[in-house]
């Protein structure tokens, strides 16, 4: 699949077929995330993949709130994205430049994960809305770490939507703002 096709195919899926996801496919997604660039090669992430039904029920319950993420009850795999400490060089750069490089790094790794999933015919949905304390307790994540995102992974059960985006001229320019 051409990259331009992959970019159009990748979307936030919220409806999944009742079909398991092969662990080998999840490993391919994890490997894609592992290959993402990061500031000073810090790799400040840990991906916790969950396919155990009992834990999925608990995680889904932790993700549902105020009407959000109800679709997670049907998801065959949820992946928690844990922010790990940056190495010393990246941390120093973050302080000097007043930019949290680790959040940028997580974004790139998560998108690598999701693009790989799309290439494999899997759907994903990146979620920031969930009860982080509950997720940490369910997965045994240390108190000193943050679970920044959850990623739903499964076989999509809805067509790829047409993307509605701002015009290129509105989101880009040449040589000045």
N, C-alpha and C positions, 0 to 999 in steps of 0.2 A: 504494500500500500504506500502510495506517495505521502510525504509528510503533509502536504496541503490537504489531502483527503482525510488524513488522521486528525488534523486540527478541526475539521468540520464534523467529524464523527464523534469526537470526545465531547460529552455533555454531562450534566448532572442528572443521572437517572434516579427516579424515585419509584419505579415499578419493576419488579424482578420476577422472572419465571421461577417456579418451584423446582429448581435444579441445583445440584451441588456444583461447587467450583473446584476443579482439580488443584490440589496443593502445588503441583508443578507449575501451574499458571501463576499462582500467587508468588511462588519463588521467583519466577521471571520478572514479575512486577517489583518485588523487593530488590532484585539484582539491578533493575533499571534505576530505582531510587538510590541504591548504593553508589552508582556511577555518576550521580549528579555532582556538579561542581559545588564547592563551598569555600568561603573565605579562609585563606591559609590552609586549605585542605582539612579544615577542622571537623567536618562531618558530625555536626552537633545533633544527631538524631538517633532514635531507636524506634523501629516499627514493630509493634506487637500485633501479630495476626491472630485472629480468633475465629475458629470454626466449630468449636464445641457448643452444642445446642444449648446447654444450660447457661453457659456464660453469655451466649448471644442473647438469650432472653433477658438476662440481667443488664447487659449493655444497652439493649434496645430500650428497656425501661428507663435507664439513666439518660438516654438521648431524647426521650419524648418529654416535652414540657411546653405548656401554653400552646398546644396544637402543633408544635413543630416535630418533624422527623417521625411521624406515625408510620411511615413506610418501612422503618428499620425492623419491624416485626417479621418481615418476609426476607430479610437479607441473609444469605448463606455465609458471608464472611464480613467481619468488621475489623478494621485495622486502626489501632490507636497510634498516633504519631507523638512520641515523647521527645520533648526538647532536652537535649543533653548539654553539658557545659562545653563551651568553645575552648579550643586550645589557647595558650597564652598569647600567641601572635594575633589571632582573630579577636580575642577579648580586648587586647590593647588597642587595636584598630577601631573597635566599636566604641571604646571610651574616647579616644582622640577625635574621632569623626562624629561622635554622638549619633550613631546609627547601629541598630541591633542587627548585625550581620546574620546572627543565627536564625532570625525570622525569615530573612531573605533566602537563606540556605534551605530551611524547611520547605519554603514555597517551591523552590526548584526541585527538590527531591520528591515532593508530593506530586508535582505535575509530571515528572518522569514516570512515577508509579502509574498515574492515571492514563498517560499516553500509551504506555506499554499495555495496560489493561484493554484500552480501546483497540489496539492492534490485534489483540487476542480475541476480540469479539465480546469482551466483558464490559459491563457498565460500572460506573463509579459515581459516588456523590461525596463531596468533601463537606464535612460538617464542623462548624465551630460551636454550635448550640448543643450543650449537654452538661450534665452534672459532673464536673471534673473530679470532685472529691469521691463520688461513688465509683466512677470509672477507675480511679487510682486504686481504690480499695478492692474492687473486683479483680483487677489485674496485678495487684501487688506492686504497683509503681511506688518507689520511694517518695516520701513527703517532700524531699528536696528537688524533685523533678516536676515539670509541667506537662500535662497532656494537652497539646495545643489543638489537635484536630482528630476527628474520627473519619475514616474513609469506608463507605459502604462499597462492597464488591459483589457482583453477581451477574447473571445473564439477564440483560435488559428485556423487558416484556412490553416495550412501547417503541414506536418508530423514532428514528433520529429526527429531531426538530430542526426547522430552519433557524439559523442564528440571526437574531436582531441585534445589530450593533450600531453604534454611532458611526457617522461617515469618517473615512480616513482623514479628511481634512480637519475634522474636529478634534482628533486625538493625536495628531502629529503635525510637525512643521519642519522646515529646513532652515538651518543657519541662524535662527533666532526663535524666541518663544512665539 
